[in-house]
Amino acid sequence: PQVDSANAGRVLASDAAVFLKKSGLTDLVLGKIWDLADTDGKGILNKQEFFVALRLVACAQNGLDVSLNSLNLPVPPPRFTDTSSPLLLSGTASSDVPWAVKPEDKAKYDAIFDSLNPVNGLLSGDKVKPVLLNSKLPVDILGRVWELSDIDRDGMLDRDEFAVAMFLVYCALEKEPVPMSLPAALVPPSKRKPISVPGAMPLIPSSSSTKESHQSLPPVGILAAKTPLTQ
């Protein structure tokens, strides 16, 4: 949304250039990324093409070739300057990339979240599953929604992660592709800095139960289990 100010589902070259420059890549590389993403050469990217551009940025940042062959390789999400320290200090970072979840939508998602009886502010996969299945989306898509929204990989969704899941579900219902990795704009502000903290990861498998529940989740596990659809 922050690069599509008119909300037309398209991104103009000028807007995209400003946004993609924040990736810290050279103009040469960004030019190549643009050429690959702008398949019809119109100087405008639709949402699918913009996701391709983001994916290629991630490939370049992780030392992979900027080519369509790299699109299927697993790479971490692209990084834009909101994760670099000088910008964080000046306070422009969070305003640079506003969260894609609008406040009025967040209020709706929060209401659903609260109705599911979260424990300590968290919903387990079992509680989220019926809501996801209720969307009638294909199981593989829902598996990806879960993978993307469980940002801290603890097998539970907090309020912000749940909002990401709902946002992705609604995108998918609008026939928007669910991205393979979470775009910077979708990472909740509360999750933006800790993700890159080196000591954060080992804390997660603290109890065997969260570990097991997580291992049974990836993509289809969470949804294939017996689930009543009455919700």
Secondary structure in CASP SS format (residue, H / E / C, confidence):
PFRMAT SS
TARGET T0000
AUTHOR 0000-0000-0000
METHOD secondary structure of the structure
MODEL  1
P C 1.00
Q C 1.00
V C 1.00
D C 1.00
S C 1.00
A C 1.00
N C 1.00
A C 1.00
G C 1.00
R E 1.00
V E 1.00
L E 1.00
A H 1.00
S H 1.00
D H 1.00
A H 1.00
A H 1.00
V H 1.00
F H 1.00
L H 1.00
K H 1.00
K C 1.00
S C 1.00
G C 1.00
L C 1.00
T C 1.00
D H 1.00
L H 1.00
V H 1.00
L H 1.00
G H 1.00
K H 1.00
I H 1.00
W H 1.00
D H 1.00
L H 1.00
A H 1.00
D C 1.00
T C 1.00
D C 1.00
G C 1.00
K C 1.00
G C 1.00
I E 1.00
L E 1.00
N E 1.00
K H 1.00
Q H 1.00
E H 1.00
F H 1.00
F H 1.00
V H 1.00
A H 1.00
L H 1.00
R H 1.00
L H 1.00
V H 1.00
A H 1.00
C H 1.00
A H 1.00
Q H 1.00
N C 1.00
G C 1.00
L C 1.00
D C 1.00
V C 1.00
S C 1.00
L H 1.00
N H 1.00
S H 1.00
L H 1.00
N H 1.00
L C 1.00
P C 1.00
V C 1.00
P C 1.00
P C 1.00
P C 1.00
R C 1.00
F C 1.00
T H 1.00
D H 1.00
T H 1.00
S C 1.00
S H 1.00
P H 1.00
L H 1.00
L H 1.00
L H 1.00
S H 1.00
G C 1.00
T C 1.00
A H 1.00
S H 1.00
S H 1.00
D H 1.00
V C 1.00
P C 1.00
W C 1.00
A C 1.00
V C 1.00
K C 1.00
P H 1.00
E H 1.00
D H 1.00
K H 1.00
A H 1.00
K H 1.00
Y H 1.00
D H 1.00
A H 1.00
I H 1.00
F H 1.00
D H 1.00
S H 1.00
L C 1.00
N C 1.00
P C 1.00
V E 1.00
N C 1.00
G C 1.00
L E 1.00
L E 1.00
S E 1.00
G H 1.00
D H 1.00
K H 1.00
V H 1.00
K H 1.00
P H 1.00
V H 1.00
L H 1.00
L H 1.00
N H 1.00
S C 1.00
K C 1.00
L C 1.00
P C 1.00
V H 1.00
D H 1.00
I H 1.00
L H 1.00
G H 1.00
R H 1.00
V H 1.00
W H 1.00
E H 1.00
L H 1.00
S H 1.00
D C 1.00
I C 1.00
D C 1.00
R C 1.00
D C 1.00
G C 1.00
M E 1.00
L E 1.00
D E 1.00
R H 1.00
D H 1.00
E H 1.00
F H 1.00
A H 1.00
V H 1.00
A H 1.00
M H 1.00
F H 1.00
L H 1.00
V H 1.00
Y H 1.00
C H 1.00
A H 1.00
L H 1.00
E C 1.00
K C 1.00
E C 1.00
P C 1.00
V C 1.00
P C 1.00
M C 1.00
S C 1.00
L C 1.00
P C 1.00
A H 1.00
A H 1.00
L H 1.00
V C 1.00
P C 1.00
P H 1.00
S H 1.00
K H 1.00
R H 1.00
K C 1.00
P H 1.00
I H 1.00
S H 1.00
V C 1.00
P H 1.00
G H 1.00
A H 1.00
M H 1.00
P H 1.00
L H 1.00
I H 1.00
P H 1.00
S H 1.00
S C 1.00
S H 1.00
S H 1.00
T H 1.00
K H 1.00
E H 1.00
S H 1.00
H H 1.00
Q H 1.00
S C 1.00
L C 1.00
P C 1.00
P C 1.00
V C 1.00
G H 1.00
I H 1.00
L H 1.00
A H 1.00
A C 1.00
K C 1.00
T C 1.00
P C 1.00
L C 1.00
T C 1.00
Q C 1.00
END
